[in-house]
Amino acid sequence: MKFDKPAIDADAQVALLRSRGLLIPGEARAKHYLRFIGYYRLAGYSLPLQVNYNADGSHRFLDGVSFDDVLDLYVFDRKLRLAVMDALERIEVAFRAVLSQCMSERHGPHWYTDAGLFVPTYRHDKFIDVLKKDIGDDPAKAAVRQTFIQHYYDKYGDPPLPPSWMVFEVLSFGTVSQVFKNLLRDQQKPIAKTFGLDGSVLASWLHAITYLRNLAAHHQRLWNRAYTIKPIVAKQYAADLTDPRRFYAQAVMIEVLLKAVSPDTHWGDRLAALLAEHPKVRADRLGFSADWQKRPVWHRA
């Protein structure tokens, strides 16, 4: 089938939405948001507000739905991404520090160069290649080096690579999470214990966090999404992870890890306040139950 849909301007977009039953009392305002957010991006928030869309593909809006209802979902989701990114930053920084410190104390500052600390199936040589590229090991790529990496190369020649606490500040979090996943189980244990989890569970959660972080960083929709990278259900949190495809499971994972990093975290309160600020947003589409705040995982010590 050949794609032959033409681009249409803001006037035509408003007319199309009205023809499908969407109430648009402020046309100039609607055009402004369509211009600066985009019809296609907003469309992702409008589908659940349409009649039997998943059943027959029609685009007829439910009675009484207005442009502001669609915009409210978009604004809520934007704020949710910001809250998620704030939490994940703290978790990511903490995990980098714990991993590097723990392994450096046990095996020295250049532990990551020892293939014997990793499972036999791990392509350790490929990891070192990625690491060298990321830190700018090649003198021809010296321009990409962080200041502290350049200082190491300027001052030291042996070992040829910088210590763990420098290198793991530069690597992508995806690479960092894969390093942990492929450590031998007895190497994972003391690191995972810091976060109150089993090594395999923490490895799974880090993978899920990397996926969630990439979604949020690239401004993808978090609301009403089925998450393809799902966290393993830890036994102690099984009651809260009954559907790991929903955002609620992602939120539980964040809350648990944040409490390990900052026991007095108010991130759950921030989440509750955001939902209260947007009462028309259906929390059940995120996987939240009506009494979610009463569950033990959200209680502060």
Contacts in CASP RR format, 6 or more apart in sequence:
PFRMAT RR
TARGET T0000
AUTHOR 0000-0000-0000
METHOD contacts of the structure
MODEL  1
MKFDKPAIDADAQVALLRSRGLLIPGEARAKHYLRFIGYYRLAGYSLPLQ
VNYNADGSHRFLDGVSFDDVLDLYVFDRKLRLAVMDALERIEVAFRAVLS
QCMSERHGPHWYTDAGLFVPTYRHDKFIDVLKKDIGDDPAKAAVRQTFIQ
HYYDKYGDPPLPPSWMVFEVLSFGTVSQVFKNLLRDQQKPIAKTFGLDGS
VLASWLHAITYLRNLAAHHQRLWNRAYTIKPIVAKQYAADLTDPRRFYAQ
AVMIEVLLKAVSPDTHWGDRLAALLAEHPKVRADRLGFSADWQKRPVWHR
A
8 16 0 8 1.000
10 31 0 8 1.000
10 34 0 8 1.000
10 35 0 8 1.000
11 31 0 8 1.000
13 31 0 8 1.000
13 34 0 8 1.000
13 39 0 8 1.000
14 24 0 8 1.000
14 27 0 8 1.000
14 30 0 8 1.000
14 31 0 8 1.000
14 34 0 8 1.000
17 24 0 8 1.000
17 30 0 8 1.000
17 67 0 8 1.000
18 24 0 8 1.000
20 50 0 8 1.000
20 59 0 8 1.000
20 60 0 8 1.000
20 61 0 8 1.000
21 60 0 8 1.000
21 61 0 8 1.000
21 65 0 8 1.000
22 46 0 8 1.000
22 61 0 8 1.000
22 65 0 8 1.000
22 66 0 8 1.000
22 67 0 8 1.000
22 70 0 8 1.000
23 64 0 8 1.000
23 65 0 8 1.000
23 66 0 8 1.000
23 67 0 8 1.000
24 30 0 8 1.000
24 66 0 8 1.000
24 67 0 8 1.000
25 66 0 8 1.000
25 67 0 8 1.000
26 67 0 8 1.000
29 67 0 8 1.000
30 67 0 8 1.000
33 42 0 8 1.000
33 67 0 8 1.000
33 71 0 8 1.000
34 42 0 8 1.000
37 74 0 8 1.000
41 74 0 8 1.000
42 70 0 8 1.000
42 71 0 8 1.000
42 74 0 8 1.000
44 221 0 8 1.000
45 70 0 8 1.000
45 73 0 8 1.000
45 74 0 8 1.000
45 77 0 8 1.000
45 221 0 8 1.000
45 223 0 8 1.000
46 61 0 8 1.000
46 70 0 8 1.000
47 53 0 8 1.000
47 54 0 8 1.000
48 224 0 8 1.000
48 285 0 8 1.000
49 61 0 8 1.000
49 62 0 8 1.000
49 65 0 8 1.000
49 69 0 8 1.000
49 70 0 8 1.000
50 58 0 8 1.000
50 59 0 8 1.000
50 60 0 8 1.000
50 61 0 8 1.000
50 62 0 8 1.000
51 58 0 8 1.000
51 60 0 8 1.000
51 61 0 8 1.000
51 62 0 8 1.000
52 58 0 8 1.000
53 59 0 8 1.000
69 280 0 8 1.000
72 278 0 8 1.000
72 280 0 8 1.000
72 281 0 8 1.000
73 223 0 8 1.000
73 278 0 8 1.000
73 281 0 8 1.000
75 278 0 8 1.000
76 223 0 8 1.000
76 274 0 8 1.000
76 277 0 8 1.000
76 278 0 8 1.000
76 281 0 8 1.000
77 221 0 8 1.000
77 222 0 8 1.000
77 223 0 8 1.000
79 274 0 8 1.000
79 277 0 8 1.000
80 222 0 8 1.000
80 223 0 8 1.000
80 274 0 8 1.000
81 216 0 8 1.000
81 219 0 8 1.000
81 222 0 8 1.000
83 267 0 8 1.000
83 270 0 8 1.000
83 271 0 8 1.000
83 274 0 8 1.000
84 212 0 8 1.000
84 213 0 8 1.000
84 216 0 8 1.000
84 222 0 8 1.000
84 250 0 8 1.000
84 254 0 8 1.000
85 213 0 8 1.000
85 216 0 8 1.000
85 217 0 8 1.000
86 267 0 8 1.000
87 254 0 8 1.000
87 258 0 8 1.000
87 267 0 8 1.000
88 209 0 8 1.000
88 212 0 8 1.000
88 213 0 8 1.000
88 216 0 8 1.000
88 254 0 8 1.000
90 258 0 8 1.000
90 261 0 8 1.000
90 262 0 8 1.000
91 209 0 8 1.000
91 254 0 8 1.000
91 257 0 8 1.000
91 258 0 8 1.000
91 261 0 8 1.000
92 173 0 8 1.000
92 209 0 8 1.000
92 213 0 8 1.000
94 257 0 8 1.000
94 260 0 8 1.000
94 261 0 8 1.000
95 176 0 8 1.000
95 180 0 8 1.000
95 195 0 8 1.000
95 206 0 8 1.000
96 168 0 8 1.000
96 169 0 8 1.000
96 173 0 8 1.000
96 176 0 8 1.000
98 191 0 8 1.000
98 194 0 8 1.000
98 195 0 8 1.000
99 168 0 8 1.000
99 176 0 8 1.000
99 179 0 8 1.000
99 180 0 8 1.000
99 191 0 8 1.000
100 164 0 8 1.000
100 165 0 8 1.000
100 168 0 8 1.000
101 165 0 8 1.000
102 190 0 8 1.000
102 191 0 8 1.000
102 194 0 8 1.000
103 111 0 8 1.000
103 112 0 8 1.000
103 117 0 8 1.000
103 164 0 8 1.000
103 183 0 8 1.000
103 187 0 8 1.000
103 191 0 8 1.000
104 111 0 8 1.000
104 163 0 8 1.000
104 164 0 8 1.000
104 165 0 8 1.000
106 187 0 8 1.000
106 190 0 8 1.000
107 114 0 8 1.000
107 117 0 8 1.000
108 164 0 8 1.000
109 163 0 8 1.000
109 164 0 8 1.000
109 165 0 8 1.000
110 159 0 8 1.000
110 161 0 8 1.000
110 163 0 8 1.000
110 164 0 8 1.000
111 117 0 8 1.000
111 164 0 8 1.000
112 131 0 8 1.000
112 164 0 8 1.000
112 167 0 8 1.000
112 168 0 8 1.000
112 179 0 8 1.000
113 128 0 8 1.000
113 159 0 8 1.000
113 161 0 8 1.000
115 122 0 8 1.000
115 124 0 8 1.000
115 125 0 8 1.000
116 124 0 8 1.000
116 184 0 8 1.000
117 183 0 8 1.000
117 184 0 8 1.000
117 187 0 8 1.000
118 124 0 8 1.000
118 182 0 8 1.000
118 183 0 8 1.000
118 184 0 8 1.000
119 182 0 8 1.000
119 183 0 8 1.000
119 184 0 8 1.000
121 182 0 8 1.000
122 182 0 8 1.000
127 175 0 8 1.000
127 178 0 8 1.000
127 179 0 8 1.000
130 171 0 8 1.000
130 175 0 8 1.000
131 137 0 8 1.000
131 161 0 8 1.000
131 167 0 8 1.000
131 171 0 8 1.000
131 175 0 8 1.000
132 138 0 8 1.000
132 161 0 8 1.000
133 141 0 8 1.000
134 170 0 8 1.000
134 171 0 8 1.000
134 172 0 8 1.000
134 175 0 8 1.000
135 145 0 8 1.000
135 146 0 8 1.000
135 149 0 8 1.000
135 161 0 8 1.000
135 162 0 8 1.000
135 166 0 8 1.000
135 167 0 8 1.000
135 170 0 8 1.000
135 171 0 8 1.000
136 142 0 8 1.000
136 144 0 8 1.000
136 145 0 8 1.000
136 149 0 8 1.000
137 160 0 8 1.000
137 161 0 8 1.000
142 150 0 8 1.000
142 153 0 8 1.000
145 153 0 8 1.000
146 166 0 8 1.000
146 169 0 8 1.000
146 170 0 8 1.000
148 162 0 8 1.000
148 166 0 8 1.000
148 169 0 8 1.000
149 162 0 8 1.000
149 166 0 8 1.000
149 170 0 8 1.000
152 162 0 8 1.000
152 163 0 8 1.000
152 166 0 8 1.000
153 162 0 8 1.000
161 167 0 8 1.000
168 176 0 8 1.000
171 179 0 8 1.000
173 206 0 8 1.000
173 209 0 8 1.000
173 210 0 8 1.000
173 213 0 8 1.000
174 206 0 8 1.000
174 210 0 8 1.000
176 206 0 8 1.000
177 203 0 8 1.000
177 206 0 8 1.000
177 207 0 8 1.000
177 209 0 8 1.000
177 210 0 8 1.000
180 188 0 8 1.000
180 191 0 8 1.000
180 202 0 8 1.000
180 203 0 8 1.000
180 206 0 8 1.000
181 203 0 8 1.000
181 206 0 8 1.000
181 207 0 8 1.000
183 191 0 8 1.000
185 199 0 8 1.000
188 199 0 8 1.000
188 200 0 8 1.000
188 202 0 8 1.000
188 203 0 8 1.000
189 199 0 8 1.000
191 199 0 8 1.000
191 202 0 8 1.000
192 198 0 8 1.000
192 199 0 8 1.000
192 201 0 8 1.000
192 202 0 8 1.000
194 260 0 8 1.000
195 202 0 8 1.000
195 256 0 8 1.000
195 257 0 8 1.000
195 260 0 8 1.000
196 260 0 8 1.000
197 205 0 8 1.000
197 234 0 8 1.000
197 256 0 8 1.000
198 234 0 8 1.000
200 232 0 8 1.000
201 231 0 8 1.000
201 232 0 8 1.000
201 234 0 8 1.000
204 231 0 8 1.000
204 232 0 8 1.000
205 231 0 8 1.000
205 232 0 8 1.000
205 253 0 8 1.000
205 257 0 8 1.000
207 229 0 8 1.000
208 227 0 8 1.000
208 229 0 8 1.000
208 230 0 8 1.000
208 231 0 8 1.000
208 250 0 8 1.000
208 253 0 8 1.000
209 253 0 8 1.000
209 254 0 8 1.000
209 257 0 8 1.000
210 229 0 8 1.000
211 227 0 8 1.000
211 228 0 8 1.000
211 229 0 8 1.000
212 222 0 8 1.000
212 227 0 8 1.000
212 229 0 8 1.000
212 250 0 8 1.000
215 222 0 8 1.000
215 225 0 8 1.000
216 222 0 8 1.000
222 247 0 8 1.000
222 250 0 8 1.000
223 247 0 8 1.000
223 281 0 8 1.000
223 285 0 8 1.000
223 286 0 8 1.000
224 285 0 8 1.000
224 286 0 8 1.000
225 247 0 8 1.000
226 245 0 8 1.000
226 246 0 8 1.000
227 244 0 8 1.000
227 245 0 8 1.000
227 246 0 8 1.000
227 247 0 8 1.000
227 249 0 8 1.000
227 250 0 8 1.000
228 245 0 8 1.000
230 244 0 8 1.000
230 245 0 8 1.000
230 249 0 8 1.000
231 241 0 8 1.000
231 244 0 8 1.000
231 249 0 8 1.000
231 250 0 8 1.000
231 253 0 8 1.000
232 244 0 8 1.000
233 241 0 8 1.000
233 244 0 8 1.000
234 241 0 8 1.000
234 256 0 8 1.000
237 252 0 8 1.000
237 256 0 8 1.000
237 297 0 8 1.000
239 295 0 8 1.000
240 248 0 8 1.000
240 249 0 8 1.000
240 252 0 8 1.000
240 295 0 8 1.000
240 297 0 8 1.000
241 249 0 8 1.000
241 252 0 8 1.000
243 249 0 8 1.000
243 287 0 8 1.000
246 286 0 8 1.000
246 287 0 8 1.000
247 286 0 8 1.000
247 287 0 8 1.000
248 286 0 8 1.000
248 287 0 8 1.000
248 288 0 8 1.000
248 289 0 8 1.000
248 292 0 8 1.000
249 287 0 8 1.000
251 268 0 8 1.000
251 271 0 8 1.000
251 286 0 8 1.000
251 288 0 8 1.000
252 297 0 8 1.000
254 267 0 8 1.000
255 265 0 8 1.000
255 267 0 8 1.000
255 268 0 8 1.000
255 297 0 8 1.000
255 298 0 8 1.000
256 297 0 8 1.000
258 265 0 8 1.000
258 267 0 8 1.000
259 265 0 8 1.000
259 300 0 8 1.000
259 301 0 8 1.000
263 300 0 8 1.000
263 301 0 8 1.000
264 300 0 8 1.000
264 301 0 8 1.000
265 300 0 8 1.000
266 300 0 8 1.000
268 298 0 8 1.000
272 293 0 8 1.000
275 281 0 8 1.000
275 283 0 8 1.000
275 288 0 8 1.000
283 290 0 8 1.000
283 292 0 8 1.000
292 298 0 8 1.000
END
